[in-house]
Amino acid sequence: MNAPSTAQTATHVIVGDGITALAFLEHCDLRAGETLIILGKMVSRFGRGMAYAKGDPDTPWRYAYLLNSPADDIDPAFAAWLSDRWDNVSDTMSGRSPDWLHAAAPLVAAGDIYGVNAPREFYGDFMEELARIALSRLEKRGVRIVTLNDCVTSIAPAENGVVLKTEKGAQISAESVDIAPGGPSTMRLAGDDGTFAAPSVFGQEPRIAEHIRAGAEIFCIGGNAAMLDVLRLCQSLIPNEDIKMVVCAPDGDIPAPLVPRLPRKLTKPTLTRGHDTAKSFLSEIEDEIASARRNGDEMREIRAGFRAHFLANPLNLYLADLDEARQVPSKLRFWLRGGTRDTILDMHRLVGEGRVKVVPGLVKSVEHGKDGATVYMRDPSGGEFTHNTGFVVNCAGAGPNSRYDPLTADMLAKSVIEICPVSRGIKVGAVCQTTLPGVRYLSPAVTEIGEEPIAMPLYDAHMLRTYAARANGLG
Ligand SMILES: Cc1cc2nc3c(=O)[nH]c(=O)nc-3n(C[C@H](O)[C@H](O)[C@H](O)COP(=O)(O)OP(=O)(O)OC[C@H]3O[C@@H](n4cnc5c(N)ncnc54)[C@H](O)[C@@H]3O)c2cc1C
């Protein structure tokens, strides 16, 4: 690891240390004598990023957080990697709570290790291994590689490319740059950080754990994947019989579990082109989903089938009008919601036993009392109500007041990338180009690439890696 000096020059720079930055690195085509600089906040663990971080060995919740889909839906190469190390995986996971091996047992017995919801840290191990291979390939070729633990704060055009500035005061001139800084922060709500509330689950586990262990009711704002992680956190600390959880989600629904079946099958949508409106195209999609269900397809097959379909047949093939096409993804996101099999099945069981309650509504604010919090909510018909609880965790995901990392904020302010007026996500040019020549940008927050509104969210490792490959003319 090199220490930052104030002025450096690179042929190419990669900003970010997650799976998207790694996908750019894997396609990086530098030659002997050229310099690559990689900058990230955890660059020593390049390839993991935020979601697949290395856990702390002393915590009960290490390995508790799982991937949201079967291993081979994320990447068949990862599923093979996992299967090859099954003995090590079993050793690591034995005796842990929740009992992941027990939940995986029916799949393992059916010879379907590829179908398990692996702990996210294992996917990070796999990605870190791919990163080492990619870096050593470039090093063997004679490329000079510099890695900097630093945060890029701005980018501006310069004579032979661009100049980047960092938090630690480095100034880097580069001919080209790939930027993969991850998505924006969770949206914040009044009172979500205090004595009885945490603004997120990640990084806040020790103080949430204190309340779980003390027997407090845990209230989750939002019913998405982070809420499922809160359930896993509870299960790592106390028996299921002692769990007390309340989840407030806009529709009061828990996403469908993505259950793998053998032989694997994908729904194959047949959709007609030439739609004039989002309404007519969505109505056709709704019929296709209903027909897939009638044929016995489950959400894993439907969701993975539509994802494969739209990766091969972009949305703009069906709906030429850009503003109409931009209205499709939010509905698709809702209709094709799915998540971690193990946790969602546990969740349903705990709801049945009355240990977890799901409340339809939107949280407005949290107020802290002497020995707990009061949550202020609005129900789907607009009525206001409150709930007194032990400890609140904000699992709301990105929203209107989310914040981007400093470089993304700078690029938006300079119109190097744009916000899409309909999705409120980020819009980049064809093959992820920005308005600065040689500078590309890709993150889960991107909703439009060139003239293509992305049909399904890029908060998906397989999708991100596919679009990064496409930006390099592959895939
Ligand atoms: C908790 C969580 C769980 C998820 N689970 C799944 C899952 O099970 N399956 C799935 O397919 N997807 C999942 N996702 C979606 C996920 O966003 C993608 O799969 C993927 O991790 C995104 O990778 P990325 O490299 O684009 O971003 P990130 O993983 O966020 O990595 C970006 C990195 O860049 C660094 N960075 C940011 N700004 C700067 C800057 N200005 N300068 C330098 N460095 C910077 C950040 O610190 C971060 O480490 C999950 C996401 C989260 C947050």
The ligand as an ORCA input file, in Angstrom:
! r2SCAN-3c Opt
* xyz 0 1
  C     -26.030     -4.539      2.932
  C     -26.218     -4.867      1.499
  C     -26.539     -6.157      1.113
  C     -26.686     -6.472     -0.232
  N     -26.976     -7.760     -0.577
  C     -27.024     -8.092     -1.886
  C     -27.234     -9.448     -2.291
  O     -27.432    -10.325     -1.452
  N     -27.237     -9.732     -3.621
  C     -27.031     -8.761     -4.556
  O     -27.009     -9.079     -5.748
  N     -26.862     -7.485     -4.199
  C     -26.860     -7.124     -2.899
  N     -26.675     -5.825     -2.546
  C     -26.638     -4.805     -3.591
  C     -25.219     -4.293     -3.747
  O     -25.330     -2.904     -3.804
  C     -24.476     -4.814     -4.934
  O     -24.540     -6.202     -5.020
  C     -22.970     -4.465     -4.833
  O     -22.430     -4.779     -3.592
  C     -22.660     -3.045     -5.142
  O     -21.251     -3.008     -5.336
  P     -20.508     -1.696     -5.721
  O     -19.095     -2.064     -5.954
  O     -21.193     -1.009     -6.848
  O     -20.681     -0.749     -4.468
  P     -20.159     -0.909     -2.965
  O     -20.114     -2.314     -2.544
  O     -20.954      0.047     -2.165
  O     -18.655     -0.410     -3.060
  C     -18.294      0.919     -3.309
  C     -17.056      1.196     -2.489
  O     -16.482      2.413     -2.922
  C     -16.127      3.195     -1.800
  N     -16.298      4.596     -2.169
  C     -17.444      5.295     -2.287
  N     -17.203      6.555     -2.675
  C     -15.883      6.654     -2.794
  C     -15.034      7.733     -3.165
  N     -15.545      8.924     -3.484
  N     -13.697      7.517     -3.193
  C     -13.181      6.306     -2.890
  N     -13.949      5.251     -2.534
  C     -15.280      5.421     -2.490
  C     -17.127      2.796     -0.715
  O     -16.585      3.025      0.564
  C     -17.374      1.349     -1.001
  O     -16.519      0.514     -0.252
  C     -26.529     -5.479     -1.207
  C     -26.238     -4.173     -0.809
  C     -26.075     -3.864      0.516
  C     -25.743     -2.456      0.907
*
